[in-house]
């Protein structure tokens, strides 16, 4: 195939069965969020660029990862690189701050970043997220973290881990920023190139460095600079989580890559990934909506989850939400097979049947690749009012009365209702 007809670098074609598993993750995430009162919101996949420029001029997204373009009307647009800023814009533009507070929203969809393609780092990737607007209380932070853990567990990853920190607020963070800059300035010549740049643009990101670890380990700890409100907020949140069986490990080096975060930041991990590897993260961003022309007080907290990352851990272990049925038939019974397949579909089952005029042997060979259960129509059994049903998982086959087929299948297959 010629190069210009290949998919763009850093993207993927999502094929069955992975596409079906991804769809199951989508349904699982949205259904779990609904149990906590979070309603689904959808925003455009591109926004006017100022929406994302507000995440911070020093961030990787703004500096070199944006897919930006100017349309024929001269409007500067950006393909959505993350969900939080887009939701904040929608919250303000649609006047959701006038609705009963708090407002609970969740989203699911593609994001675009022109970063270096690596394993599980796609230029088009899929993200699920949840946002809670309208509450400054630590209970809101705790609820978001509990929801994040519940989504992970619903996807089959038991015992997720929680690491958290507070990066302070406008009252106490400036003092910490000064202390951090003084500490790193005295070691400037030994810093990596990225950290030398961060020292001028975003000092908190110095703690995120994976190269200058020995310097980072003795850096000032922000908890010694927390104001009383930030200290109370953090410890109250931790107590709430521990009361419901979600222990929290404080990580003094945990910060977020986007400038709009304040106070709570957290990451959700899993034991299978090791101690320091996160599945996804989130935090509090009380000033983001205000920066998009929202009300002066628009507190918010949320998280964003990369679905490809979760899929890499869940893998093929994720049980399919539905099991497929293949209606096969002897020669001369095509019409009966077609009619039974359609009848079962109307009752909520996922059903395929032969469309190539193949022999029964060839149909069953195809059925082993496409389905979990095969129904065999024809011969003496059909004239007696029976069909044969073969379960490929157990390798068992038995006769079932035609009138009882649907009830029989419900015992071993989940209809798609």
C-alpha positions as CSV (number, residue, x, y, z in Angstrom):
1,X,0.0,0.0,0.0
2,X,1.3,3.5,-0.9
3,X,2.4,5.6,2.1
4,X,-0.3,8.2,1.5
5,X,-3.0,5.6,1.9
6,X,-1.9,4.4,5.3
7,X,-3.3,5.6,8.6
8,X,-1.6,8.7,10.0
9,X,1.4,8.1,12.4
10,X,0.3,7.8,16.0
11,X,-3.2,6.5,15.2
12,X,-4.7,3.1,15.1
13,X,-7.5,1.2,13.5
14,X,-9.7,-0.3,16.2
15,X,-10.8,-3.8,14.9
16,X,-13.0,-6.5,16.5
17,X,-12.8,-7.9,19.1
18,X,-10.9,-5.0,20.6
19,X,-13.4,-2.5,19.3
20,X,-16.2,-4.4,21.1
21,X,-14.2,-4.4,24.3
22,X,-13.6,-0.7,24.0
23,X,-17.3,-0.2,23.6
24,X,-17.9,-2.3,26.7
25,X,-15.5,-0.1,28.6
26,X,-17.5,3.0,27.4
27,X,-20.8,1.5,28.6
28,X,-19.3,0.4,31.9
29,X,-17.8,3.9,32.6
30,X,-20.9,5.8,31.7
31,X,-23.2,3.4,33.6
32,X,-21.0,3.5,36.7
33,X,-20.9,7.3,36.7
34,X,-24.7,7.4,36.3
35,X,-25.0,5.5,39.6
36,X,-23.3,8.5,41.3
37,X,-25.6,11.0,39.6
38,X,-23.3,12.0,36.7
39,X,-25.0,12.8,33.4
40,X,-23.3,12.4,30.0
41,X,-22.2,15.6,28.2
42,X,-20.8,15.8,24.6
43,X,-18.7,18.7,23.4
44,X,-17.3,19.3,19.9
45,X,-14.0,17.6,19.0
46,X,-12.6,21.1,18.1
47,X,-12.9,24.3,20.0
48,X,-11.7,27.9,19.5
49,X,-8.1,27.8,20.5
50,X,-8.3,30.3,23.4
51,X,-10.3,27.6,25.3
52,X,-7.2,25.4,25.5
53,X,-4.7,28.3,25.7
54,X,-6.2,28.9,29.1
55,X,-4.8,25.6,30.5
56,X,-1.4,27.4,30.7
57,X,1.2,28.8,28.3
58,X,3.9,26.6,29.9
59,X,2.2,23.3,29.4
60,X,3.2,20.7,26.8
61,X,-0.2,20.9,25.2
62,X,0.1,24.6,24.4
63,X,3.8,24.6,23.6
64,X,4.0,21.8,21.0
65,X,1.3,19.2,21.2
66,X,-1.8,21.1,19.9
67,X,-3.3,20.2,16.5
68,X,-4.3,23.8,15.6
69,X,-5.6,25.1,12.3
70,X,-7.3,28.2,10.9
71,X,-10.6,27.5,9.1
72,X,-11.7,29.3,5.9
73,X,-13.4,31.9,8.0
74,X,-10.1,32.8,9.7
75,X,-11.1,31.3,13.1
76,X,-8.2,29.8,15.1
77,X,-9.3,26.3,16.1
78,X,-7.8,23.4,18.1
79,X,-8.6,19.7,18.0
80,X,-9.6,18.8,21.6
81,X,-6.4,17.7,23.5
82,X,-8.2,17.1,26.8
83,X,-11.7,17.2,28.1
84,X,-11.7,19.4,31.2
85,X,-11.3,22.8,29.5
86,X,-14.0,21.9,27.0
87,X,-16.4,21.0,29.8
88,X,-15.6,24.2,31.6
89,X,-16.4,26.2,28.4
90,X,-19.7,24.3,28.1
91,X,-20.5,24.9,31.8
92,X,-20.1,28.6,31.3
93,X,-21.6,29.1,27.9
94,X,-24.7,27.1,28.7
95,X,-25.3,28.8,32.0
96,X,-25.0,25.6,34.0
97,X,-23.8,27.7,37.0
98,X,-27.5,28.7,37.2
99,X,-28.7,25.1,37.6
100,X,-29.0,23.5,41.0
101,X,-25.4,22.9,42.3
102,X,-23.4,20.8,42.3
103,X,-23.5,19.9,38.6
104,X,-22.2,16.4,37.9
105,X,-21.1,15.6,34.3
106,X,-19.2,12.8,32.6
107,X,-17.8,12.6,29.0
108,X,-16.3,10.0,26.7
109,X,-14.6,10.7,23.3
110,X,-11.5,11.1,21.2
111,X,-8.7,13.5,22.2
112,X,-5.8,14.7,19.9
113,X,-2.2,15.5,20.8
114,X,0.7,15.7,18.4
115,X,3.1,14.1,20.8
116,X,5.9,11.5,20.1
117,X,4.1,8.2,19.4
118,X,5.0,5.6,22.0
119,X,3.4,2.5,23.4
120,X,-0.2,3.5,24.4
121,X,0.5,7.1,23.6
122,X,-1.5,7.8,20.5
123,X,-2.0,11.1,18.7
124,X,-5.7,10.3,18.7
125,X,-6.7,8.6,21.9
126,X,-9.9,8.0,23.9
127,X,-10.7,9.5,27.2
128,X,-13.4,9.1,29.8
129,X,-13.8,11.7,32.5
130,X,-16.0,13.1,35.2
131,X,-16.4,16.7,36.4
132,X,-18.1,18.0,39.5
133,X,-18.9,21.8,39.5
134,X,-20.2,24.0,42.2
135,X,-18.7,22.6,45.5
136,X,-15.5,23.7,47.3
137,X,-16.0,21.1,50.0
138,X,-13.5,18.2,50.4
139,X,-16.5,15.8,50.1
140,X,-16.6,16.7,46.4
141,X,-12.9,15.7,46.0
142,X,-13.6,12.4,47.9
143,X,-16.7,11.6,45.8
144,X,-14.7,12.1,42.5
145,X,-11.9,9.8,43.8
146,X,-14.5,7.2,44.9
147,X,-16.1,7.3,41.5
148,X,-12.8,6.9,39.8
149,X,-12.0,3.8,41.8
150,X,-15.5,2.5,41.2
151,X,-15.1,2.8,37.4
152,X,-11.8,1.0,37.5
153,X,-13.3,-1.8,39.6
154,X,-16.3,-2.1,37.3
155,X,-13.8,-2.6,34.5
156,X,-12.3,-5.6,36.3
157,X,-9.3,-4.1,38.1
158,X,-9.8,-4.8,41.7
159,X,-8.1,-2.9,44.5
160,X,-7.0,0.3,42.7
161,X,-4.5,2.5,44.6
162,X,-4.9,6.2,45.4
163,X,-2.0,8.6,45.6
164,X,-2.8,12.2,46.4
165,X,-1.3,15.6,47.3
166,X,-2.3,19.2,47.7
167,X,-0.5,21.8,45.7
168,X,-2.0,24.6,47.8
169,X,-4.0,27.6,46.8
170,X,-3.4,31.3,45.9
171,X,-2.8,32.0,49.6
172,X,0.0,29.5,50.3
173,X,1.4,28.4,47.0
174,X,3.4,31.6,46.3
175,X,5.5,31.0,49.4
176,X,6.1,27.4,48.4
177,X,7.0,28.5,44.9
178,X,9.6,30.9,46.2
179,X,11.1,28.2,48.4
180,X,11.2,25.7,45.6
181,X,12.8,28.2,43.1
182,X,15.5,29.1,45.7
183,X,16.3,25.5,46.2
184,X,16.5,24.6,42.5
185,X,18.3,27.9,41.6
186,X,21.2,26.9,43.8
187,X,21.5,23.6,41.8
188,X,20.7,25.1,38.4
189,X,23.9,23.9,36.6
190,X,23.2,20.3,37.5
191,X,19.6,20.2,36.2
192,X,18.5,18.6,33.0
193,X,17.5,20.9,30.1
194,X,13.7,20.4,30.8
195,X,14.1,21.4,34.4
196,X,16.2,24.5,33.6
197,X,13.3,25.6,31.4
198,X,10.6,24.7,34.0
199,X,12.5,26.7,36.6
200,X,11.5,29.8,34.6
201,X,8.1,28.8,33.4
202,X,6.4,26.3,35.8
203,X,8.5,25.5,39.0
204,X,6.0,23.0,40.3
205,X,6.7,20.7,37.3
206,X,10.2,20.3,38.6
207,X,8.8,17.8,41.0
208,X,7.6,15.8,38.1
209,X,11.0,15.2,36.6
210,X,12.1,11.6,36.1
211,X,15.8,12.5,35.6
212,X,16.8,14.8,38.5
213,X,15.3,12.5,41.1
214,X,18.1,12.8,43.7
215,X,17.7,16.6,43.6
216,X,13.9,16.3,43.8
217,X,14.0,14.0,46.8
218,X,15.4,16.6,49.1
219,X,13.4,19.5,47.8
220,X,11.0,21.4,50.2
221,X,7.8,19.6,50.9
222,X,4.7,21.7,50.2
223,X,2.8,20.4,53.2
224,X,5.0,22.6,55.4
225,X,3.7,25.6,53.5
226,X,-0.1,24.7,53.4
227,X,-2.4,27.4,54.8
228,X,-4.9,26.2,57.4
229,X,-7.7,25.9,54.9
230,X,-5.6,23.8,52.5
231,X,-4.4,21.6,55.4
232,X,-8.0,21.0,56.7
233,X,-9.3,20.4,53.2
234,X,-6.7,17.7,52.4
235,X,-6.9,15.8,55.8
236,X,-10.8,15.9,55.7
237,X,-10.7,14.4,52.2
238,X,-8.3,11.7,53.3
239,X,-10.5,10.8,56.3
240,X,-13.6,10.6,54.2
241,X,-11.9,8.2,51.8
242,X,-10.4,6.0,54.5
243,X,-13.8,5.8,56.2
244,X,-15.1,4.1,53.0
245,X,-12.2,1.7,52.6
246,X,-10.1,3.8,50.1
247,X,-6.7,4.4,51.8
248,X,-4.7,7.3,50.4
249,X,-0.9,7.4,50.1
250,X,0.4,11.0,50.1
251,X,2.9,11.7,47.4
252,X,4.8,15.0,48.0
253,X,6.1,14.9,44.4
254,X,2.7,14.6,42.8
255,X,1.7,17.6,40.6
256,X,-0.3,17.8,37.5
257,X,0.9,18.9,34.0
258,X,-1.8,21.5,33.5
259,X,-1.6,24.9,35.2
260,X,-5.2,25.2,36.2
261,X,-5.0,22.8,39.2
262,X,-5.3,24.0,42.8
263,X,-5.3,22.1,46.1
264,X,-6.1,18.4,45.5
265,X,-4.3,16.4,42.9
266,X,-4.4,12.6,42.7
267,X,-3.6,9.6,40.6
268,X,-5.3,6.2,40.5
269,X,-3.0,3.2,40.0
270,X,-3.2,-0.5,40.1
271,X,-0.8,-3.1,41.7
272,X,-0.2,-4.8,38.4
273,X,1.5,-1.6,37.2
274,X,3.9,-1.2,40.1
275,X,4.0,1.4,42.8
276,X,4.8,4.5,40.8
277,X,2.8,3.9,37.6
278,X,-0.6,5.6,37.3
279,X,-3.6,4.6,35.2
280,X,-4.9,8.2,35.2
281,X,-5.3,11.2,37.4
282,X,-7.2,14.3,38.2
283,X,-7.7,17.1,40.8
284,X,-9.3,20.3,41.7
285,X,-9.4,23.4,39.4
286,X,-11.5,26.1,41.1
287,X,-10.4,28.9,38.7
288,X,-10.7,27.3,35.3
289,X,-14.3,28.2,34.5
290,X,-13.7,31.8,35.9
291,X,-10.9,32.2,33.4
292,X,-13.3,31.3,30.6
293,X,-15.6,34.2,31.6
294,X,-17.5,32.2,34.1
295,X,-18.7,33.5,37.6
296,X,-16.0,34.5,40.1
297,X,-16.7,31.4,42.1
298,X,-16.9,28.3,39.9
299,X,-15.2,25.5,41.9
300,X,-14.7,22.2,40.2
301,X,-12.9,18.8,40.6
302,X,-12.6,15.9,38.2
303,X,-10.5,13.3,36.5
304,X,-9.6,12.1,33.0
305,X,-9.0,8.4,32.2
306,X,-7.2,7.2,29.1
307,X,-9.2,4.2,27.9
308,X,-6.3,2.7,25.8
309,X,-4.2,2.7,29.0
310,X,-6.9,0.9,30.9
311,X,-7.5,-1.6,28.1
312,X,-3.8,-2.5,28.2
313,X,-4.2,-3.7,31.8
314,X,-7.6,-5.3,31.4
315,X,-6.7,-6.9,28.0
316,X,-8.5,-9.9,26.8
317,X,-9.6,-10.7,30.3
318,X,-12.5,-8.3,30.0
319,X,-15.6,-10.5,29.7
320,X,-17.8,-9.5,26.7
321,X,-21.1,-8.0,27.7
322,X,-22.9,-10.1,25.1
323,X,-22.3,-13.6,23.6
324,X,-22.9,-14.2,19.9
325,X,-25.1,-16.9,18.4
326,X,-24.7,-18.5,15.0
327,X,-27.7,-20.1,13.3
328,X,-26.4,-22.8,11.0
329,X,-28.5,-25.1,8.8
330,X,-28.6,-28.2,6.5
331,X,-29.2,-27.7,2.8
332,X,-32.8,-26.8,2.1
333,X,-33.3,-25.0,5.5
334,X,-32.0,-21.6,4.6
335,X,-35.4,-19.9,4.9
336,X,-36.0,-21.4,8.4
337,X,-32.5,-20.4,9.6
338,X,-33.0,-16.8,8.3
339,X,-36.4,-16.6,10.1
340,X,-35.1,-18.0,13.4
341,X,-32.1,-15.6,13.4
342,X,-34.4,-12.6,12.9
343,X,-36.8,-13.8,15.6
344,X,-34.0,-14.2,18.1
345,X,-32.6,-10.7,17.3
346,X,-36.0,-9.2,18.1
347,X,-35.7,-10.9,21.5
348,X,-32.4,-9.1,22.2
349,X,-29.8,-11.7,21.1
350,X,-26.8,-11.0,18.9
351,X,-27.2,-13.5,16.0
352,X,-25.4,-14.3,12.8
353,X,-26.2,-16.8,10.0
354,X,-24.6,-18.1,6.9
355,X,-24.8,-15.8,3.8
356,X,-22.4,-17.7,1.5
357,X,-24.4,-20.9,0.8
358,X,-21.8,-23.1,2.6
359,X,-22.1,-26.7,3.8
360,X,-23.1,-27.3,7.4
361,X,-19.5,-28.4,8.1
362,X,-18.2,-25.1,6.7
363,X,-20.8,-23.1,8.6
364,X,-19.8,-24.7,12.0
365,X,-16.2,-24.1,11.3
366,X,-17.1,-20.4,10.7
367,X,-19.2,-20.4,13.8
368,X,-16.3,-21.4,16.0
369,X,-14.5,-18.2,14.9
370,X,-17.5,-15.9,15.2
371,X,-19.7,-17.0,18.0
372,X,-20.0,-18.7,21.4
373,X,-23.0,-20.8,20.6
374,X,-24.3,-22.5,17.4
375,X,-27.9,-23.5,16.6
376,X,-28.1,-26.3,14.1
377,X,-31.4,-26.5,12.0
378,X,-32.5,-29.3,9.8
379,X,-33.2,-33.0,9.4
380,X,-35.3,-35.2,11.6
381,X,-35.0,-32.9,14.6
382,X,-36.6,-30.0,12.8
383,X,-39.6,-32.0,11.8
384,X,-40.0,-33.1,15.4
385,X,-39.9,-29.5,16.5
386,X,-36.4,-29.5,17.8
387,X,-33.0,-27.9,17.1
388,X,-29.5,-28.8,18.3
389,X,-27.6,-26.2,20.3
390,X,-23.8,-26.4,20.7
391,X,-22.0,-24.4,23.4
392,X,-18.4,-24.0,22.2
393,X,-17.1,-23.0,25.7
394,X,-18.3,-26.3,27.2
395,X,-18.2,-28.3,24.0
396,X,-21.6,-29.7,24.9
397,X,-24.5,-30.2,22.4
398,X,-28.1,-30.9,23.2
399,X,-31.5,-30.9,21.6
400,X,-33.9,-28.1,22.6
401,X,-37.6,-27.7,21.6
402,X,-38.0,-24.9,19.1
403,X,-40.5,-23.2,21.3
404,X,-38.0,-23.2,24.2
405,X,-34.9,-21.9,22.3
406,X,-35.1,-18.3,23.6
407,X,-35.6,-19.4,27.2
408,X,-32.7,-21.9,26.9
409,X,-30.4,-19.2,25.5
410,X,-31.1,-16.8,28.3
411,X,-29.6,-19.2,30.7
412,X,-26.2,-18.9,29.0
413,X,-26.3,-15.7,27.0
414,X,-27.0,-12.1,28.0
415,X,-29.5,-10.5,25.6
416,X,-28.5,-7.0,24.3
417,X,-31.3,-5.1,26.0
